[in-house]
Amino acid sequence: MDREFLTDLFADFGPVTIRRMFSGYGISVDGVNFALSLRAGLFFRADDATIPRFEAEGSRPFSYQTSTRSVTVASYWQLPARLFDDTE
């Protein structure tokens, strides 16, 4: 996903800031990072209230592999594919 696509995708949020991060972009509004766009997909920040909704959609948390272990970042969950076409 490129900057222009992400800007259009989040246009309803108001002006978003998109910064290079890892292998993709960090996406924020008013200084609060709420999403990551990485090679592995689009991940939204989640908490105890929203994680069950991501799980119900079959989503998974962001994870990556180092040379020695697998790391899971439980605070970011992958956007279900069906929602790319649902702007609401």
QUIUR-V582493 format. One line per field, one symbol per residue. psi: psi as a letter, one per 40 degrees, with the letter a starting at -180 (. if undefined). burial: I if it has 24 or more other C-alpha atoms within 12 Angstrom, else O. A space follows every 10 residues. Layout:
# QUIUR-V582493
psi = ???
burial = ???
This chain:
# QUIUR-V582493
psi = hiddddddde deeahihhih hbebihhihf ehheihhide ahhihiaddd ddddddeeii ihiihaeeih hhgeehihhh ddedegd.
burial = OOOOOIIOII OOOOOIIIOO OOOOIIIIOO OOOIIIIIOO IIIIIIOOOO IOOIOOOOII IIOOOOOOOO OOOOIIIIIO OOOOOOOO
